[in-house]
Amino acid sequence: MSEFKMHTNLVFVDTFREFVDHEALGPEDFILTNEFLYQKYIQPLHLPCGSAFLESYAKGEPTTAMVDALRADLPKGLKRMIAIGGGAVMDTAKMLSLHTSADKTEALFDLSPDAEKPTLQFDVYAVPTTCGTGSEVTNACSVELESLHTKRGLNNDLMFVKKAVLIPELLYDLPYKFFATSSIDALIHAVESFLSPKATPISELFSINAITSILQGYRYVIENGPEHWTDRAKEFQIASMYAGLAFCSAGCAAVHALSYPLGGGYHIPHGEANQLVFAATFRKYKEKQPVGKLNRLEALFGELLDVPAGDALEKAFALFDAVQPRKPLREFGISDSEFQGFAEGVAAGQTRLLNNNYVPLTVEDMVEIYQSVY
């Protein structure tokens, strides 16, 4: 049996001011964002609601301790939280919206049969300011569990936001590197969900449209220069949303699983960590099962990149590296002696993702993937 999930109201507006005027934000609302966004778009409007900056609680990717600290500072009686930012902001808002008697974020990740079920304490409106996470339309979040020193993902239907609000204006100030790494993350969402055994005709439709729009956008960026990526900001934002809808039902797989020790242990930004292992993972897929659904992806890449299907994967990997060059793992201070532990940890703790692989990967396969990008 397969299933397609979509529980979010999508709202498309041109400017942040238009959104604020329509929603009439008040004292029972709260804005979670980043300071630079607040200063440019929110502060001039003198809104009668509280706010917090994610970076005031921690730098880099969110951790359970950071989410707990923010939870403790929230005012009582909130009706809505407006999450304006990238994946870290939106994921944090979704975790904050869930309550257990323990009032600890790690309790949300207790999936044992007798674990307390969380309840929803306020609605979340998600306003993405990058073009990669897809968090605005999924029931998923990820965070570093400090007790385990690795990132973990969580799915809970209570985390579908009340409204996902797409405002292209908010992307225009995004630095090029953040555009590149976030959009590659969206592409990986689309590709992994396309190959997932949980894919449905509907999820494939969104995957294919996301892949098509992102690759066409990348070719435009390479031909016209990195400063012109904002010409396609709206298209990249919508493609990210499409990819989110696809992986919400079909799931992500080994690329995300393998990236989690990099993000959790070395605080490599999520999109960048995914890109580090993307090509190597798909080369391993091709090695282990060259005939299968992967051939449909090769045909799609070939059509979009004007090359034979047999050359399409390598052509695509070269395009991604042209958009955002990768560094070897050693340049992040990672030792190759850690790869066995990384792989064993992924095999033990990321079965939720690994179950969506195009082909099963052994611990040895995963060690080889890390070694190939060292």
C-alpha positions in Angstrom: 0.0 0.0 0.0 1.2 3.5 -0.7 -0.1 6.9 0.5 0.2 10.5 -0.5 -0.1 13.1 2.3 -0.9 16.8 1.9 -2.5 18.6 4.8 -1.3 22.2 4.4 -3.0 25.3 3.1 -0.7 27.0 0.5 -0.8 30.8 0.3 1.0 32.7 -2.4 1.7 36.5 -1.9 4.1 38.9 -3.5 5.3 40.8 -0.4 5.6 40.3 3.3 3.5 43.4 3.9 0.6 41.9 1.9 0.8 38.8 4.1 0.8 40.8 7.4 -2.1 43.0 6.3 -4.2 39.9 5.4 -3.4 38.0 8.7 -3.9 40.9 11.1 -1.2 39.7 13.6 -1.8 40.5 17.2 -0.7 39.9 20.8 -1.5 36.2 20.7 0.9 35.7 17.8 4.6 35.2 18.0 7.3 35.5 15.3 10.3 33.2 15.2 12.9 34.4 12.7 16.5 35.6 12.2 17.6 39.1 13.2 18.5 40.3 9.6 15.0 39.4 8.4 13.4 41.0 11.4 15.2 44.3 10.9 14.4 44.5 7.2 10.9 43.2 6.9 9.3 43.1 10.3 10.6 45.8 12.6 9.4 48.6 10.2 5.8 47.4 10.5 5.7 47.8 14.3 3.6 44.6 14.8 1.9 44.1 18.2 3.3 40.6 18.7 6.3 39.1 20.3 9.4 37.8 18.5 12.6 35.8 19.0 15.7 35.3 16.9 16.9 31.7 16.5 20.5 32.7 16.6 20.1 34.2 20.0 19.8 30.7 21.4 22.5 28.8 19.4 24.6 29.1 16.3 24.3 26.7 13.4 21.9 23.8 13.2 19.3 23.5 15.9 19.9 21.2 18.9 17.4 19.8 21.5 19.0 22.0 24.2 18.5 25.1 22.0 14.9 24.3 21.3 14.3 23.7 25.0 15.8 27.1 25.9 13.5 28.8 23.5 10.5 26.8 24.7 11.1 28.1 28.2 11.1 31.7 27.1 7.8 31.6 25.0 5.0 33.6 26.4 1.9 31.8 27.5 -1.3 31.6 25.6 0.0 31.7 22.1 -2.4 31.0 19.3 0.0 31.2 16.3 3.7 31.1 15.7 4.9 32.7 12.4 8.1 30.9 11.4 10.0 33.1 9.0 13.3 31.6 7.9 15.0 28.5 6.6 14.6 24.9 7.6 16.1 25.5 11.1 13.5 28.2 11.9 10.6 26.2 10.5 11.6 22.9 12.1 12.1 24.6 15.4 8.7 26.2 15.3 7.1 22.8 14.5 8.9 21.2 17.5 7.9 24.1 19.8 4.2 23.6 18.8 4.2 20.1 20.3 3.8 19.6 24.0 4.4 16.7 26.4 4.3 16.7 30.2 8.1 16.3 30.2 8.3 19.6 28.3 11.6 18.4 26.7 12.2 18.2 23.0 14.0 14.9 23.2 10.7 13.4 24.5 9.2 14.0 21.1 11.7 11.5 19.7 10.7 8.7 22.0 8.9 6.3 19.6 8.5 3.5 22.1 4.9 2.1 22.2 4.3 3.4 25.7 5.7 6.9 25.0 3.4 9.8 25.8 1.8 11.2 22.7 2.4 15.0 22.2 -0.4 17.5 21.8 -0.6 20.6 19.6 -0.5 23.8 21.6 -0.6 26.4 18.9 -0.7 26.7 15.1 2.4 27.3 13.0 2.5 29.4 9.8 5.6 28.6 7.9 7.2 31.3 5.7 10.3 29.9 3.9 13.2 32.3 3.1 15.4 29.7 1.3 14.6 27.5 -1.6 15.5 24.1 -0.3 14.0 22.8 2.9 10.4 22.0 2.0 9.6 22.0 5.7 6.7 24.3 5.1 4.7 21.5 3.6 5.9 18.4 5.5 5.1 16.7 8.8 8.8 16.3 9.5 11.6 18.1 11.3 15.2 17.3 12.2 17.4 18.3 15.1 20.7 17.4 16.8 19.9 15.1 19.8 22.7 16.2 22.1 22.5 13.0 24.0 23.5 11.1 20.9 25.7 13.8 19.1 23.9 13.2 15.8 20.9 14.6 14.0 17.6 12.7 14.0 14.4 13.2 12.0 10.9 13.0 13.2 7.6 12.7 11.5 4.3 13.6 13.2 1.1 14.7 11.5 0.6 17.3 14.2 3.6 19.1 12.6 1.8 19.9 9.4 1.6 23.7 9.6 -1.6 25.6 9.4 -0.5 27.6 6.4 2.6 27.6 4.2 3.2 31.1 2.8 5.4 31.5 -0.2 6.7 35.1 -0.6 9.4 35.4 -3.3 10.4 38.8 -2.0 12.0 37.1 1.0 14.5 35.2 -1.1 16.1 38.1 -2.9 18.6 38.9 -0.1 19.7 35.2 0.3 23.5 34.9 -0.3 24.4 32.9 -3.3 26.0 30.0 -1.2 22.8 29.6 0.8 20.8 29.6 -2.4 23.1 26.9 -3.9 23.2 24.6 -0.9 19.5 24.9 -0.1 18.4 24.3 -3.7 20.7 21.3 -3.9 18.9 20.0 -0.8 15.6 20.4 -2.6 16.9 18.6 -5.6 18.0 15.7 -3.3 14.6 15.6 -1.7 13.1 15.3 -5.2 15.5 12.7 -6.4 15.4 10.5 -3.3 11.6 10.6 -3.2 11.4 9.7 -6.9 13.5 6.5 -6.3 11.8 5.6 -3.0 9.8 2.4 -2.9 7.1 4.5 -1.2 6.7 6.7 -4.3 3.2 7.1 -5.8 2.1 8.6 -9.1 1.3 11.8 -7.3 4.6 12.1 -5.4 6.4 11.3 -8.7 4.6 14.1 -10.4 5.9 16.6 -7.8 9.4 15.0 -7.8 9.7 15.3 -11.6 8.5 18.9 -11.7 10.9 19.9 -8.9 13.8 18.2 -10.7 12.9 19.8 -14.0 12.6 23.3 -12.6 15.8 23.1 -10.5 18.0 21.7 -13.3 16.6 24.3 -15.8 17.4 27.0 -13.2 20.9 25.7 -12.7 21.6 25.8 -16.4 20.3 29.4 -16.4 22.6 30.3 -13.5 25.7 28.8 -15.1 24.9 30.5 -18.5 24.2 33.9 -17.0 26.3 34.1 -13.8 25.6 33.4 -10.1 24.2 36.9 -9.5 21.3 36.1 -11.8 19.9 33.2 -9.6 17.3 35.6 -8.2 15.8 35.9 -11.7 14.4 32.4 -11.0 13.8 32.8 -7.3 10.0 32.2 -7.6 10.6 29.0 -9.6 13.2 27.7 -7.2 10.9 28.4 -4.2 8.0 26.6 -5.8 10.3 23.7 -6.8 11.4 23.4 -3.2 7.8 23.2 -2.2 7.1 20.5 -4.8 10.0 18.5 -3.5 8.7 18.8 0.0 5.3 17.5 -1.0 7.1 14.5 -2.7 9.3 13.5 0.2 6.6 14.0 2.7 4.9 10.9 1.4 7.7 9.0 -0.3 10.5 9.9 2.1 14.2 10.7 1.8 16.9 8.0 1.9 20.6 7.2 2.2 21.9 10.6 1.2 20.1 12.3 4.1 21.0 9.4 6.5 24.7 9.6 5.6 24.7 13.3 6.0 23.4 13.3 9.6 26.7 12.4 11.3 28.3 15.3 9.3 25.7 17.8 10.4 25.4 16.6 14.0 29.0 15.9 14.8 30.7 18.6 12.7 27.9 21.2 12.3 28.1 21.2 8.5 25.0 23.0 7.2 22.3 20.5 6.1 22.3 21.2 2.4 26.1 21.2 2.2 26.3 17.9 4.1 23.8 16.3 1.8 25.8 17.5 -1.3 29.0 16.0 0.1 27.6 12.5 -0.2 25.0 12.8 -2.9 27.1 11.8 -6.0 29.0 9.1 -4.2 25.7 7.5 -2.9 24.2 7.5 -6.4 27.4 6.0 -7.9 27.1 3.2 -5.3 23.4 2.7 -6.3 24.5 2.5 -10.0 27.2 0.0 -9.1 24.9 -2.3 -7.1 21.7 -2.1 -9.3 22.4 -0.5 -12.7 19.1 -1.6 -14.2 15.9 -0.4 -12.5 14.1 2.8 -11.7 17.4 4.6 -11.6 17.3 4.4 -15.4 14.2 6.6 -15.5 16.0 9.2 -13.5 19.0 9.0 -15.9 16.6 9.5 -18.8 15.1 12.5 -17.2 18.5 14.0 -16.4 19.6 13.3 -19.9 16.6 15.0 -21.5 17.1 18.1 -19.3 20.9 18.3 -19.8 21.0 17.3 -23.5 23.2 14.2 -23.0 22.6 10.5 -23.5 21.0 8.8 -20.5 24.2 6.8 -19.8 26.2 10.0 -19.3 23.5 11.9 -17.4 24.4 11.2 -13.8 28.0 12.3 -14.2 26.9 15.3 -16.2 24.4 16.2 -13.5 27.0 15.8 -10.7 29.4 18.1 -12.6 26.6 20.7 -12.9 25.9 20.6 -9.2 29.6 21.1 -8.4 29.7 24.0 -10.8 26.8 25.6 -9.0 28.4 25.0 -5.6 31.9 23.4 -5.4 32.3 20.7 -2.9 35.2 20.3 -0.4 36.5 16.9 0.6 35.5 15.6 4.1 39.1 16.0 5.4 38.8 19.8 5.0 36.1 19.8 7.7 38.4 18.2 10.2 36.9 14.7 9.8 39.2 11.7 10.1 38.8 8.6 8.0 39.1 6.6 11.2 35.5 7.8 12.0 33.8 6.4 8.9 33.2 3.0 10.4 31.5 4.6 13.4 29.5 6.9 11.2 28.3 4.0 9.1 27.4 1.8 12.0 25.5 4.7 13.6 23.6 5.3 10.4 22.7 1.7 10.1 21.5 1.5 13.7 19.8 4.9 14.0 18.5 5.9 10.6 16.4 3.0 9.5 13.5 5.4 8.9 15.5 6.8 6.0 17.4 3.8 4.9 14.1 1.9 4.3 13.5 4.3 1.4 16.8 3.4 -0.4 16.8 2.6 -4.1 18.8 -0.5 -3.2 19.9 -1.6 0.3 23.3 -0.5 1.4 25.5 -2.4 3.8 27.7 -0.8 6.5 30.7 -1.6 4.2 28.9 0.3 1.3 28.4 3.3 3.5 32.1 3.3 4.6 33.1 3.2 1.0 30.9 6.2 0.2 32.5 8.3 3.0 36.0 7.1 1.9 35.3 8.2 -1.8 34.6 11.8 -0.7 37.4 12.0 1.8 
